[in-house]
Amino acid sequence: MNYMPGTASLIQDIDKKHLVLLRDGRTLIGYLRSIDQFANLVLHQTVERIHVGKKYGDIPRGIFVVRGENVVLLGEIDLEKESDTPLQQVSIEEILEEQRVEQQAKQESEKLKVQVLKERGLSVPRADTLDEY
């Protein structure tokens, strides 16, 4: 088979199940229905998968349009190996609660790190001000 440059090489992957990792860290799983020259994607029967430790939960999202510049990784899912995962599936409510607890712990850890640096006379620029440079 001849190689097609750019997004044209994804034409053979249409109607197959894919995992898409977005720039903001979200993970989407759905069937690739369409793609254009800018790598914009249309996913059908999409779920947003949230991982926390050894657990995961799927939030149904339906049809999802993803702008190409937000795609970090796109990969086909092997349907035969999909169920062979060491992760435990839990309810949406449970995974969202665990995600909230994990994020809260991360924020407290960051606050402690900033406090220790301040005590030593160092400062860390805030993440929201980094785009100004």
C-alpha positions in Angstrom: 0.0 0.0 0.0 1.3 3.5 -0.9 1.9 6.0 1.8 -0.3 9.1 1.7 1.2 12.2 3.4 -0.6 14.1 6.1 -4.1 13.4 7.3 -4.9 11.5 4.1 -3.2 8.5 5.6 -6.1 8.3 8.2 -8.7 7.7 5.6 -8.2 3.9 6.1 -9.0 4.4 9.8 -12.5 5.8 9.3 -15.3 3.7 11.0 -12.8 2.2 13.4 -12.7 2.7 17.2 -10.0 5.2 18.3 -8.6 6.8 21.4 -7.8 10.5 21.2 -5.7 12.3 23.8 -6.4 16.0 23.8 -4.1 18.9 24.7 -6.0 19.6 27.9 -5.4 16.1 29.1 -8.8 14.6 28.4 -9.1 11.2 26.8 -11.9 10.4 24.3 -12.8 7.1 22.9 -15.1 6.8 19.9 -15.6 5.8 16.3 -13.8 8.0 13.8 -16.4 9.1 11.2 -14.7 12.0 9.4 -11.4 13.8 9.1 -10.2 16.8 7.1 -6.9 18.4 5.9 -6.6 20.2 9.3 -6.9 16.9 11.2 -10.3 18.0 12.6 -12.0 14.9 13.8 -15.6 13.8 14.1 -16.1 11.0 16.6 -19.3 9.0 17.0 -20.5 7.1 20.2 -17.8 9.0 22.1 -17.1 8.5 25.8 -14.7 10.6 27.9 -12.6 8.2 29.9 -11.3 9.4 33.3 -8.4 7.5 34.9 -7.6 7.8 38.6 -5.1 5.3 39.9 -6.2 1.8 38.9 -9.8 2.8 38.3 -11.6 4.4 35.3 -15.0 5.7 34.4 -16.6 6.6 31.1 -18.9 9.6 30.6 -21.0 9.3 27.4 -20.5 12.3 25.1 -22.2 11.2 21.9 -21.0 12.9 18.7 -17.8 14.9 19.3 -16.1 17.3 17.0 -12.4 17.8 17.8 -10.3 20.6 16.4 -7.1 19.2 14.9 -4.8 21.5 16.9 -6.1 20.0 20.1 -5.1 16.4 19.2 -2.0 15.2 20.9 -2.4 11.5 20.2 -4.7 9.4 18.0 -4.6 5.7 18.0 -6.8 2.8 16.9 -8.1 0.5 19.7 -7.7 -3.2 19.2 -11.2 -4.5 19.9 -9.9 -8.0 20.9 -7.6 -6.6 23.5 -9.8 -3.8 24.8 -11.4 -5.9 27.6 -8.0 -7.2 28.8 -7.2 -4.3 31.0 -5.9 -4.4 34.6 -8.1 -1.3 35.4 -11.4 -1.5 37.3 -14.4 0.2 35.8 -16.4 2.3 38.3 -19.5 4.5 38.1 -19.3 8.1 36.8 -20.1 9.5 40.2 -17.4 7.5 41.9 -14.7 8.4 39.3 -15.6 12.1 39.4 -15.3 12.1 43.2 -11.9 10.3 43.1 -10.8 12.8 40.4 -11.9 15.7 42.7 -10.0 14.3 45.7 -6.9 13.7 43.5 -7.0 17.3 42.2 -7.4 18.7 45.7 -4.4 16.7 46.9 -2.4 18.0 44.0 -3.3 21.6 44.7 -2.4 21.2 48.4 0.9 19.7 47.4 1.6 22.7 45.0 0.7 25.2 47.8 3.2 23.4 50.1 5.9 23.5 47.5 5.4 27.2 46.8 5.4 27.9 50.6 8.7 26.0 51.0 10.3 27.9 48.1 9.1 31.2 49.5 10.8 30.4 52.8 14.0 29.8 50.9 13.7 33.1 49.1 12.6 31.7 45.7 9.5 32.4 43.7 7.7 30.3 41.2 5.8 32.1 38.4 2.1 31.3 38.3 1.0 29.1 35.4 -1.5 31.7 34.2 1.2 34.3 33.8 3.6 32.2 31.7 1.7 33.0 28.4 2.5 36.7 28.7 6.2 36.2 27.8 
